[in-house]
Amino acid sequence: IRLLSELGEETHKNIQENPGRFVYLCQTMEQALIKKFGRSFVEGEKYVQDLINQEGISPSMRKVLKTVLRKFVGIREAELPGVIEGSLLFFQKYCAYEIRRRMEAGLPGVILANDPGLGKTRTVQAATADRHTTVITPNSVVSSWAEESGKVLEDTERVLALHGLEHSIRKEILRTRSKLRKTLDEGEVQHTYVNREFLRKTTDKERFSLLSDKETVVVHDEAHSRAVEKSEQSKGAKMLQADFQLLVTATPFKNPLQFRRMMAILKPKDRRFLNDEAFTKAFPAKDPDALRTLSLLKEE
């Protein structure tokens, strides 16, 4: 903030005249400042307000800070449909809000990459509370998703966790559930949690149509596992239909190739992410300039 405030008038004039630069600065500032709201919204609000009132802050930076604080206050006061009031920390609510904003914008999906222990499960459930949702997750945490839903969702009547059952029994349950969905009133939704091993039998196309359709939000927990593109469960995951995909992983981009493969999940028709060989040529892992360019692409 101090550095930006010390830049010349010409730079600040360009920032103010270029909407894209202003939006980028606001987004960057949100990510930098949100840590100050971790313990207490009041503390964070005071911190930002003190920055705004600080001597030497340029008018354009003051405008950025005011815009960010106004957005944060709006998110704090907003109600997330179907979510228990007070069940989220502010940064979790912020992430849920941003995920929903991307859904409403018609984007194909998003990667939620918060660090371990920051409540990604709770954040996802808050973001998708009012949407038909299927979560594909490791077998060991299927029950954890179900338990967490009781702390976040106002209505858990239609939450179904499928684990510890023969696959034929699961399919019968899903068939019944599919019929029930047609009778639901407007606003009533189903949330289904299933282990990723269930996706391995790609010859059984019925199970995929029972799990999701074009109106479903599909969540891939520990989504970095999908970077192994030739695995049976990755092939099965590609067979799921989705209105929106949510990739949940604390380690989405370990190297350029994993970046390419993760992005190909969200944008399978984008030529930039079609194959490893071309991507490796464009972004050699040992080329600092290439990695800086890749970082900019990631921000986009």
DRENDO-1510 file (C-alpha; in Angstrom, 1 decimal, always signed):
<recs>
REC; n; res; u; v; w
REC; 1; ILE; +0.0; +0.0; +0.0 .
REC; 2; ARG; +2.9; +2.4; +0.8 .
REC; 3; LEU; +4.7; +1.5; -2.4 .
REC; 4; LEU; +1.6; +2.1; -4.5 .
REC; 5; SER; +1.0; +5.4; -2.7 .
REC; 6; GLU; +4.5; +6.6; -3.5 .
REC; 7; LEU; +4.0; +6.0; -7.3 .
REC; 8; GLY; +3.7; +9.1; -9.5 .
REC; 9; GLU; +0.6; +10.9; -10.4 .
REC; 10; GLU; +0.7; +9.5; -13.9 .
REC; 11; THR; +0.5; +6.0; -12.6 .
REC; 12; HIS; -2.5; +6.8; -10.4 .
REC; 13; LYS; -4.2; +8.5; -13.3 .
REC; 14; ASN; -3.8; +5.4; -15.4 .
REC; 15; ILE; -5.2; +3.2; -12.6 .
REC; 16; GLN; -8.3; +5.5; -12.3 .
REC; 17; GLU; -8.8; +5.6; -16.0 .
REC; 18; ASN; -8.4; +1.9; -16.6 .
REC; 19; PRO; -11.3; -0.1; -15.0 .
REC; 20; GLY; -9.4; -3.4; -15.3 .
REC; 21; ARG; -6.4; -2.1; -13.3 .
REC; 22; PHE; -8.7; -0.8; -10.6 .
REC; 23; VAL; -10.6; -4.1; -10.3 .
REC; 24; TYR; -7.3; -6.0; -10.3 .
REC; 25; LEU; -6.0; -3.8; -7.5 .
REC; 26; CYS; -9.2; -4.3; -5.5 .
REC; 27; GLN; -9.0; -8.1; -5.9 .
REC; 28; THR; -5.3; -8.2; -4.9 .
REC; 29; MET; -6.1; -6.0; -1.9 .
REC; 30; GLU; -9.0; -8.2; -0.8 .
REC; 31; GLN; -6.7; -11.2; -0.7 .
REC; 32; ALA; -4.0; -9.3; +1.2 .
REC; 33; LEU; -6.4; -7.8; +3.8 .
REC; 34; ILE; -8.7; -10.7; +4.5 .
REC; 35; LYS; -6.2; -12.2; +6.9 .
REC; 36; LYS; -6.7; -9.2; +9.2 .
REC; 37; PHE; -10.4; -10.3; +9.6 .
REC; 38; GLY; -9.5; -13.9; +10.7 .
REC; 39; ARG; -10.1; -13.4; +14.4 .
REC; 40; SER; -12.6; -10.6; +14.4 .
REC; 41; PHE; -14.4; -8.6; +11.8 .
REC; 42; VAL; -14.3; -5.5; +14.1 .
REC; 43; GLU; -10.5; -5.8; +14.3 .
REC; 44; GLY; -10.2; -6.1; +10.5 .
REC; 45; GLU; -12.5; -3.2; +9.9 .
REC; 46; LYS; -10.5; -1.0; +12.2 .
REC; 47; TYR; -7.3; -2.0; +10.6 .
REC; 48; VAL; -8.5; -1.0; +7.1 .
REC; 49; GLN; -10.2; +2.2; +8.4 .
REC; 50; ASP; -6.8; +3.2; +10.0 .
REC; 51; LEU; -5.1; +2.6; +6.6 .
REC; 52; ILE; -7.7; +4.8; +4.9 .
REC; 53; ASN; -7.1; +7.6; +7.4 .
REC; 54; GLN; -3.4; +7.3; +7.3 .
REC; 55; GLU; -1.4; +10.3; +6.1 .
REC; 56; GLY; +0.4; +9.9; +2.8 .
REC; 57; ILE; -2.1; +7.4; +1.3 .
REC; 58; SER; -2.8; +8.4; -2.3 .
REC; 59; PRO; -6.4; +9.2; -3.3 .
REC; 60; SER; -6.5; +6.2; -5.7 .
REC; 61; MET; -5.3; +3.8; -3.0 .
REC; 62; ARG; -7.8; +5.3; -0.5 .
REC; 63; LYS; -10.5; +4.6; -3.1 .
REC; 64; VAL; -9.3; +1.0; -3.4 .
REC; 65; LEU; -9.4; +0.5; +0.3 .
REC; 66; LYS; -12.8; +2.0; +0.7 .
REC; 67; THR; -14.1; -0.2; -2.1 .
REC; 68; VAL; -12.7; -3.4; -0.5 .
REC; 69; LEU; -14.1; -2.5; +3.0 .
REC; 70; ARG; -17.5; -1.7; +1.5 .
REC; 71; LYS; -17.5; -5.1; -0.2 .
REC; 72; PHE; -16.4; -6.9; +3.0 .
REC; 73; VAL; -19.2; -5.2; +5.0 .
REC; 74; GLY; -21.7; -6.2; +2.3 .
REC; 75; ILE; -20.6; -9.8; +2.5 .
REC; 76; ARG; -20.8; -9.9; +6.3 .
REC; 77; GLU; -24.4; -8.6; +6.2 .
REC; 78; ALA; -25.5; -10.8; +3.3 .
REC; 79; GLU; -27.6; -13.9; +4.0 .
REC; 80; LEU; -26.5; -17.1; +2.2 .
REC; 81; PRO; -29.6; -19.1; +1.3 .
REC; 82; GLY; -30.0; -22.4; +3.2 .
REC; 83; VAL; -27.0; -21.7; +5.5 .
REC; 84; ILE; -27.2; -21.6; +9.3 .
REC; 85; GLU; -26.5; -18.1; +10.5 .
REC; 86; GLY; -23.2; -17.8; +12.3 .
REC; 87; SER; -21.9; -21.1; +11.1 .
REC; 88; LEU; -19.1; -19.5; +9.0 .
REC; 89; LEU; -16.0; -17.4; +9.8 .
REC; 90; PHE; -15.8; -14.3; +7.7 .
REC; 91; PHE; -13.1; -15.6; +5.3 .
REC; 92; GLN; -15.2; -18.8; +4.7 .
REC; 93; LYS; -18.3; -16.6; +3.9 .
REC; 94; TYR; -16.1; -14.5; +1.6 .
REC; 95; CYS; -15.0; -17.6; -0.3 .
REC; 96; ALA; -18.6; -19.0; -0.5 .
REC; 97; TYR; -19.7; -15.6; -1.8 .
REC; 98; GLU; -17.0; -15.6; -4.5 .
REC; 99; ILE; -17.9; -19.1; -5.5 .
REC; 100; ARG; -21.5; -18.2; -5.9 .
REC; 101; ARG; -20.6; -15.0; -7.8 .
REC; 102; ARG; -18.8; -17.2; -10.4 .
REC; 103; MET; -21.7; -19.6; -10.6 .
REC; 104; GLU; -24.1; -16.7; -11.3 .
REC; 105; ALA; -21.6; -15.4; -14.0 .
REC; 106; GLY; -21.9; -18.7; -15.9 .
REC; 107; LEU; -18.3; -19.7; -15.4 .
REC; 108; PRO; -17.5; -23.4; -15.7 .
REC; 109; GLY; -16.1; -23.8; -12.3 .
REC; 110; VAL; -13.5; -22.7; -9.7 .
REC; 111; ILE; -10.6; -24.1; -7.7 .
REC; 112; LEU; -10.9; -23.7; -3.9 .
REC; 113; ALA; -7.3; -23.9; -2.7 .
REC; 114; ASN; -7.4; -22.8; +0.9 .
REC; 115; ASP; -4.8; -24.3; +3.2 .
REC; 116; PRO; -5.5; -27.5; +5.2 .
REC; 117; GLY; -7.6; -26.8; +8.3 .
REC; 118; LEU; -9.4; -23.7; +7.0 .
REC; 119; GLY; -12.8; -25.4; +6.5 .
REC; 120; LYS; -13.0; -26.0; +2.8 .
REC; 121; THR; -15.8; -28.6; +3.4 .
REC; 122; ARG; -17.9; -26.0; +5.3 .
REC; 123; THR; -17.2; -23.3; +2.7 .
REC; 124; VAL; -18.3; -25.6; -0.2 .
REC; 125; GLN; -21.5; -26.6; +1.6 .
REC; 126; ALA; -22.3; -22.9; +2.3 .
REC; 127; ALA; -21.7; -22.0; -1.4 .
REC; 128; THR; -23.9; -24.8; -2.7 .
REC; 129; ALA; -26.6; -25.0; +0.0 .
REC; 130; ASP; -29.4; -24.1; -2.4 .
REC; 131; ARG; -28.1; -26.1; -5.4 .
REC; 132; HIS; -28.4; -29.8; -6.3 .
REC; 133; THR; -24.9; -31.0; -5.5 .
REC; 134; THR; -22.8; -34.2; -5.8 .
REC; 135; VAL; -19.6; -34.4; -3.9 .
REC; 136; ILE; -16.9; -36.9; -5.0 .
REC; 137; THR; -14.6; -37.5; -2.2 .
REC; 138; PRO; -12.1; -40.0; -0.7 .
REC; 139; ASN; -13.8; -42.9; +1.1 .
REC; 140; SER; -12.3; -41.9; +4.4 .
REC; 141; VAL; -14.1; -38.5; +4.5 .
REC; 142; VAL; -17.5; -39.3; +3.1 .
REC; 143; SER; -19.0; -39.4; +6.6 .
REC; 144; SER; -17.1; -36.2; +7.6 .
REC; 145; TRP; -19.0; -34.3; +4.8 .
REC; 146; ALA; -22.3; -35.6; +6.2 .
REC; 147; GLU; -21.4; -34.6; +9.7 .
REC; 148; GLU; -20.2; -31.2; +8.7 .
REC; 149; SER; -23.5; -30.6; +6.7 .
REC; 150; GLY; -25.4; -30.6; +10.0 .
REC; 151; LYS; -23.4; -27.6; +11.2 .
REC; 152; VAL; -23.9; -25.6; +8.0 .
REC; 153; LEU; -27.1; -26.5; +6.2 .
REC; 154; GLU; -30.5; -25.5; +7.5 .
REC; 155; ASP; -32.1; -28.5; +5.8 .
REC; 156; THR; -30.2; -31.8; +6.0 .
REC; 157; GLU; -33.3; -34.0; +5.2 .
REC; 158; ARG; -32.0; -34.6; +1.7 .
REC; 159; VAL; -28.4; -35.1; +2.4 .
REC; 160; LEU; -27.3; -38.6; +1.4 .
REC; 161; ALA; -23.8; -40.1; +2.2 .
REC; 162; LEU; -23.1; -43.2; +0.2 .
REC; 163; HIS; -20.3; -45.3; +1.7 .
REC; 164; GLY; -19.9; -48.8; +3.1 .
REC; 165; LEU; -22.5; -50.2; +0.7 .
REC; 166; GLU; -22.4; -52.6; -2.3 .
REC; 167; HIS; -22.4; -50.6; -5.5 .
REC; 168; SER; -25.6; -52.4; -6.6 .
REC; 169; ILE; -27.3; -51.2; -3.5 .
REC; 170; ARG; -26.0; -47.6; -4.0 .
REC; 171; LYS; -27.4; -47.6; -7.5 .
REC; 172; GLU; -30.9; -48.7; -6.2 .
REC; 173; ILE; -30.8; -45.9; -3.7 .
REC; 174; LEU; -29.8; -43.4; -6.4 .
REC; 175; ARG; -32.6; -44.6; -8.6 .
REC; 176; THR; -35.1; -43.9; -5.9 .
REC; 177; ARG; -33.5; -40.6; -5.2 .
REC; 178; SER; -33.7; -39.6; -8.8 .
REC; 179; LYS; -37.4; -40.3; -8.9 .
REC; 180; LEU; -37.9; -38.2; -5.7 .
REC; 181; ARG; -36.1; -35.3; -7.2 .
REC; 182; LYS; -38.8; -34.9; -9.8 .
REC; 183; THR; -41.4; -34.4; -7.0 .
REC; 184; LEU; -39.5; -31.8; -5.1 .
REC; 185; ASP; -40.9; -28.3; -4.7 .
REC; 186; GLU; -39.0; -25.3; -6.0 .
REC; 187; GLY; -36.1; -24.5; -3.8 .
REC; 188; GLU; -35.8; -28.1; -2.4 .
REC; 189; VAL; -32.4; -29.6; -3.3 .
REC; 190; GLN; -30.5; -32.8; -2.9 .
REC; 191; HIS; -26.9; -33.2; -1.7 .
REC; 192; THR; -25.1; -36.5; -2.4 .
REC; 193; TYR; -21.7; -37.5; -1.1 .
REC; 194; VAL; -20.1; -40.5; -2.6 .
REC; 195; ASN; -16.5; -42.0; -2.6 .
REC; 196; ARG; -14.5; -41.6; -5.7 .
REC; 197; GLU; -14.0; -45.4; -6.1 .
REC; 198; PHE; -17.6; -45.4; -7.2 .
REC; 199; LEU; -16.5; -43.7; -10.5 .
REC; 200; ARG; -14.0; -46.4; -11.5 .
REC; 201; LYS; -16.5; -48.6; -13.4 .
REC; 202; THR; -16.7; -46.4; -16.5 .
REC; 203; THR; -18.6; -49.1; -18.5 .
REC; 204; ASP; -21.6; -48.7; -16.2 .
REC; 205; LYS; -22.9; -45.4; -17.6 .
REC; 206; GLU; -26.1; -45.5; -15.5 .
REC; 207; ARG; -24.3; -44.6; -12.2 .
REC; 208; PHE; -22.9; -41.4; -13.8 .
REC; 209; SER; -26.3; -40.3; -15.0 .
REC; 210; LEU; -27.8; -41.0; -11.5 .
REC; 211; LEU; -25.1; -39.0; -9.8 .
REC; 212; SER; -25.4; -35.8; -11.8 .
REC; 213; ASP; -27.0; -33.9; -14.7 .
REC; 214; LYS; -26.6; -30.5; -16.4 .
REC; 215; GLU; -28.2; -28.7; -13.4 .
REC; 216; THR; -25.9; -30.3; -10.8 .
REC; 217; VAL; -22.9; -28.7; -9.0 .
REC; 218; VAL; -20.2; -31.4; -9.0 .
REC; 219; VAL; -17.6; -31.1; -6.3 .
REC; 220; HIS; -14.3; -33.0; -6.5 .
REC; 221; ASP; -12.7; -33.2; -3.1 .
REC; 222; GLU; -8.9; -33.7; -3.0 .
REC; 223; ALA; -9.1; -32.8; -6.7 .
REC; 224; HIS; -5.3; -32.9; -7.3 .
REC; 225; SER; -5.8; -36.7; -7.6 .
REC; 226; ARG; -7.4; -35.9; -11.0 .
REC; 227; ALA; -4.1; -34.8; -12.3 .
REC; 228; VAL; -3.5; -38.5; -12.9 .
REC; 229; GLU; -5.5; -38.3; -16.1 .
REC; 230; LYS; -5.3; -42.0; -17.1 .
REC; 231; SER; -6.7; -43.4; -13.8 .
REC; 232; GLU; -10.1; -45.0; -13.9 .
REC; 233; GLN; -11.6; -42.6; -11.4 .
REC; 234; SER; -10.3; -39.6; -13.5 .
REC; 235; LYS; -11.9; -41.1; -16.6 .
REC; 236; GLY; -15.1; -41.6; -14.6 .
REC; 237; ALA; -15.1; -38.1; -13.3 .
REC; 238; LYS; -15.0; -36.8; -16.9 .
REC; 239; MET; -18.3; -38.7; -17.5 .
REC; 240; LEU; -20.2; -36.6; -14.9 .
REC; 241; GLN; -22.3; -33.8; -16.2 .
REC; 242; ALA; -22.3; -30.5; -14.4 .
REC; 243; ASP; -23.6; -27.0; -14.4 .
REC; 244; PHE; -20.6; -26.0; -12.4 .
REC; 245; GLN; -17.5; -27.8; -11.1 .
REC; 246; LEU; -15.8; -27.1; -7.8 .
REC; 247; LEU; -12.3; -28.4; -7.4 .
REC; 248; VAL; -11.2; -28.6; -3.8 .
REC; 249; THR; -7.6; -29.1; -3.0 .
REC; 250; ALA; -4.9; -27.4; -0.9 .
REC; 251; THR; -2.2; -28.3; -3.5 .
REC; 252; PRO; -3.6; -27.5; -7.0 .
REC; 253; PHE; -0.4; -26.5; -8.7 .
REC; 254; LYS; +2.7; -28.4; -7.7 .
REC; 255; ASN; +4.2; -27.9; -11.1 .
REC; 256; PRO; +3.3; -26.7; -14.6 .
REC; 257; LEU; +2.0; -30.0; -15.8 .
REC; 258; GLN; -0.4; -30.3; -12.8 .
REC; 259; PHE; -1.5; -26.7; -13.6 .
REC; 260; ARG; -2.3; -27.8; -17.1 .
REC; 261; ARG; -4.2; -30.8; -16.1 .
REC; 262; MET; -6.3; -29.1; -13.4 .
REC; 263; MET; -7.2; -26.3; -15.8 .
REC; 264; ALA; -8.2; -28.8; -18.5 .
REC; 265; ILE; -10.8; -30.1; -16.1 .
REC; 266; LEU; -12.5; -26.8; -16.0 .
REC; 267; LYS; -11.8; -25.8; -19.6 .
REC; 268; PRO; -11.6; -29.0; -21.6 .
REC; 269; LYS; -12.1; -27.2; -24.9 .
REC; 270; ASP; -9.4; -24.5; -24.3 .
REC; 271; ARG; -6.5; -25.2; -26.6 .
REC; 272; ARG; -4.0; -23.8; -24.1 .
REC; 273; PHE; -4.6; -26.8; -21.9 .
REC; 274; LEU; -4.9; -29.7; -24.4 .
REC; 275; ASN; -1.7; -31.6; -23.9 .
REC; 276; ASP; +1.4; -31.9; -21.7 .
REC; 277; GLU; +4.0; -31.7; -24.5 .
REC; 278; ALA; +2.9; -28.3; -25.8 .
REC; 279; PHE; +2.4; -26.9; -22.3 .
REC; 280; THR; +5.9; -28.1; -21.3 .
REC; 281; LYS; +7.4; -26.3; -24.3 .
REC; 282; ALA; +5.5; -23.1; -23.5 .
REC; 283; PHE; +6.3; -23.2; -19.7 .
REC; 284; PRO; +9.6; -25.0; -19.0 .
REC; 285; ALA; +9.7; -25.8; -15.2 .
REC; 286; LYS; +13.2; -24.4; -14.9 .
REC; 287; ASP; +12.6; -21.1; -16.7 .
REC; 288; PRO; +11.8; -18.3; -14.2 .
REC; 289; ASP; +10.3; -16.0; -16.9 .
REC; 290; ALA; +8.0; -18.8; -18.1 .
REC; 291; LEU; +6.9; -19.4; -14.5 .
REC; 292; ARG; +6.2; -15.7; -14.0 .
REC; 293; THR; +4.0; -15.8; -17.1 .
REC; 294; LEU; +2.3; -18.9; -15.9 .
REC; 295; SER; +1.6; -17.1; -12.6 .
REC; 296; LEU; -0.1; -14.3; -14.5 .
REC; 297; LEU; -2.2; -16.9; -16.4 .
REC; 298; LYS; -3.2; -18.4; -13.0 .
REC; 299; GLU; -4.4; -15.0; -11.8 .
REC; 300; GLU; -6.6; -14.7; -14.8 .
</recs>
